[in-house]
């Protein structure tokens, strides 16, 4: 079964617990102290990882894209470039955030929007790289990230299956430590556009890697359903307040929602259990109280050869032969006299 170590001592895939990523992204409003508060929130809510976003603006955008007016109510500047620059942390700030995450005991990582940002994240020692959906078809970029030898988590919004197949084949040759996430790049994400069954398709098509889910929907039910379908990584945007300025806040989880999501995922994982069907120890009291067993439908004498008409199934004291075994005693002889309505036990049968 597909597994790999995503951070020292933390494995994903197989029977390992679902890896839960709290995507802070740029919901920190460009404020380093808010960013630290969000890291602490992710830790307190039980997430495995606090994740950010990093790019070099002139590497990710061309000049015209950065110069275009940005008049949205969510804007932090007059142009898109000014807006992005306001909420972009420096390398030194990323080091500060990494150190803080390490100090409180939560994994720190980031997505990267360009090759130089991959280099930066590699320098500061993040344990894995996240490839955002927008770059899932950017083969050269993915290969650059994969060449660093660290695990990759690749979201696949805005892509078709042929592209995802190509990514899978290329990654297998360079760096087999990667995961593919089903994702729909809509903010917020309509329920009918989620298509969780793609997780099952991915598990069939890409059996050698863990499959996960990155969601932008309201609430937590869909993400929990993804886990029941086999998602071994889930990623959700988080915020301290959905009313804050910024495009991502409305499709993000507030602390109480993130905490509930983590708790529900861990409950679901326990409930999923194993594929083996057997009588569980916890069921024994119910069986002893209500389980039906075999009794004599009328008085039977020693030496009588049992027929189907001799048997009835009742809740009985003491417990007799289990109902599923009643046909096995038809045609066999009774060793002793058995009264009507009396339990028939194994020792009564020759």
N, C-alpha and C positions, 0 to 999 in steps of 0.2 A: 504494500500500500504506500502511496506517495507521501513522503515526509521530508522535511529538512529543518535544520536549526536556524531560526530567523534571528536569534539573539542568544548570547551565551546562556545555556541552560533552558531556553524556551524553544520547544519544537512545535511545528504545526503540521496538520494533516494526520491521517490515520486515526488512532484513538485518542490523540491529544486534544485538550480542550480547544474550542473555537477561539481564535486570536481576535480580540476586539480592539479596533482602532478608533480612538476619538479624534476625528479630523477637526482640528482647530482651524487649519487653513489660514485665512487672514481675517478671521472673526475677532481678532485681538485689537482691532481698530488702530493698529500702528503703535500700540502702547505696550512696552516691555513688561510692565507690572501687571497689566491685564492678562498678557500672555502667560505669565507665571501663575496667576490666579487660576487660569483655565487648565494649566498642567496639573495643578493641585486638585482641581475639581475632577479631572479625568481619573487621577489616582484614587481619590476618595470614593468615586462611583464604581471602582472596580475594573476599569478598562486596562488593557494590557499595554497600550501604546498611546502617546500623545503625538500627533502628527501635524506638521506645518506645511507650508508651500514656499518654495524659493525659486526665484529666477533673476537673471541679469536682464534688465529691461531691453537694452539695445541688442541682446542676443535672441530674445523671444519675439520682439515686435520690430517692425520696420519704422522708419521715421514718421511716415504719414499716419500710421496707426497710433503712435504716441502723441502726435500733434492734434488729432481730431478733438473737437470740443466734446466735453463730457458734462452734460447738464442734468444728469439723473439726480434724483433726491438722495441717492446713495453716494454721490461723488465726494471725494476728498480733495478735488482740485479742478481747475478750469478745463484742463485737457485730460485725456485718458492717461497720458504719461505722468502728469503731476499727481493724478489720483493713485496710480500704481506705486509711484515712488513714496508716497506718504505711508503706505501700509507695507512697504518692503523692508524687512530687517537686514542689517549688515551681517557680515561674517562674524564679527565680534559679538553681536547680539545673539546670533545663533549659538555661538560657543557658550555664552552666558545661560541661555535656555537649556542647552544640552547638559551643562553642569548642574543646573537646578533639578532637571528631571532625574539625573543620576543620583543626586543627593536624596530625593524623596522616594526613589525606587520605582520609577516607571520608565519604560522604553521610550526613547526619543528618536523620531525620524522625520522625514520630509519628502514630499514629492519635489521634482526638479523640472523646470520648464525649458532647460537648454543644457548643452554639454558642459559649459563652464560651471553651472550650478551643480551638476553631478560631481565635478572635480572638487568643488568647495565642500560638498557634503561628505565626500570621501575623505578629504583632509581632516575634517573635524570628527570623523569616526562614527557616523551613523551606522547602525548594524545592517540596515537594508535600505534600498531605494524604492520609492513608489513612482510608477509611471502613470500619469493621469490619462484619462480616456482620450484627450485631445492628441496625445502622442502615441496612441496604441498602434497606429499605422505608420509611424515614423521609424522605419527599420534601422536606419543608420544611428539614430539617437539611442534606440533600445540596445543596439549592439555595443555602443560606447559604454552605456551603463553596465551592461552584462560583463564587459571586459574587466571591470574592477574586481570581479570575483565575489561580490556580495549578493545576497538574495534580492530578487526583484518581485514586487507585487504590481501586476499590470491590470488596470481597469479597462473595460472594453466598450464603453459607451460610444455611440456614433460610428460603430464598426460593423461589418458583416462577417459571416463565418469564414469566408475565404481569407480575409485579412487575419483573423485570429488563428487560423490554421498555419498561416505563414509565420506569424510570430512564434507559435509553438515550435515549429520545425527549426527555425533559426536559433531560438534560445536553447533547445536541446543540444545543439552542436557547440555552443559557447559556454553556457552556464546552466546546468540542470536545476539549480536552486531558484525556482520561481513559481509563482501562483498566478492564476487568471481569475479575474472577478467579473461576474455578470454585472452590468451597470446600464442604466438608461440616463442619458445626460439631459435631463429636464429638471428645472428648479422652480417650483416644487414638482415632483414626479407624479403624474397621474397614475392611479392604481392600475388602470387597464393597459398602461404602457410598461408595466414592470416586467412581465414575462419571466417569472421565476423558473419555469420549466427549462429555460436555457441552462440553468445550473445542471440539470440532469443531462442535457445534450453535451455540455462541456465535460462532465464526468465520464461520459461514454467516449467522446472524441479524444480527450486528453487524460488518459488514465494515469500517466506518470507524474502528474503534478496536483497539488491541492487546489481545489476550486473554492471561490468565495463570492461574496456579494457586497457591492457598494451601493448604498441607497440614498435617495434624496426625497423620500416620501414623508408624508405627515405620519406621526405616531410610530409605534414600534412593532405592530402585529406582523407586517410584511417581512421585516428583518428576522423576526423569530421564525416565521414560516421558512425563510431561506435556510436557517439552521436545520430545520427538520428535513429539508431536501438534501442536506449534505454540505452546506457551506462551512468551510473550516476557517475562514476569515470573514469578518464583517467589518465594514467601515461606515460610520455615520458622522456627518458634520455635527458639531456641538457649539453651543453658545451659552453665554450667561444671561442673555435677554433677547428674545425674538424680536423685540421692538427696536433694537439698536439699528443704526444706519449700516447698510451693507446688504448686498443681494443674497447672501447665503443664510442669513439669520432665520428667515421664515421656514426654510427647509432643514433647520438644525434642531437638535434635541437640547432642551434645557436640562440642568443637573438632575432634577427629579426624574425626568424621562430616561436619561442615560443610566441612572442608577437602577431604575426598574427594568430597562432593557438587559443590563448585565445580569441582574438577578433572574430574569425570566429565561435567558439563554442558558444559564447554569442549571436551572430547574429542568428545562427541556432536554439538555444533555443527559442528565440523570434518568429522565423518563425514557429516552430513546433506548438505553440499555444495550442488550446484545440481540443478535438474531436468533438465538436459541430459545425455542418454546419448551418450557417445562413447568412443573408445579413449583411455585415459589414458596419459600419458607413462611412468608407473611400470609399466604393463603390457607395455611394449615388450620388456624382457629376457625375460619369460615367453613372449611370442609368438616371439621369435627362437629360443628354445630348444625350445619344444614346439608352436608353432602349426603346424597342418597346411596344406599347399598342394597345388596340382595337379601330378601327375606323369603320365607316359605309362604306361598299363597294359601296353603292348607296343610294339615298335618301330614308329615312324611315319616315313613317307617324305615328303620335300618335296612340296607340292602336295596332300597328302591332306586331305580334308574331314573335320573332327573330328566324331565321334559320341560319344554318352554312354559307350559301351563302351570308348572309347580312353582314358578318364580314370580316375585313382585319386587318393584323398586321403591323403597321408602327411606325417609330419614329415620334411622334406627339406632337403638342402643342395645348392645354395643355395635360398633361398626362391623358390617359384614364384608363380603367380597365386593369390590368396586363394580359399579354398574357396567363399565366398559369391558369387564371380564366375565360377565354372566354367560355369554354364549360358549365360553371355554369349558363350563362345567356341565353343559347339556350332554346327556349320554353317559355320564359317570354316576357311580353309586354313592349313596349316602351311608356313612359309617354308623350313625346313631339315629334315634328317634328325634325329630324336630317338630316342635309345635307350630301351629298356624301363627303367622306374624313374627316368628322368631328369626333372628339374624342367622344367616348361613355364612360360616367362616371357612377359611382354607382347610383347617384341620377336620372339618366335617366331611370332606370329599376324599374318596379313595383315589 
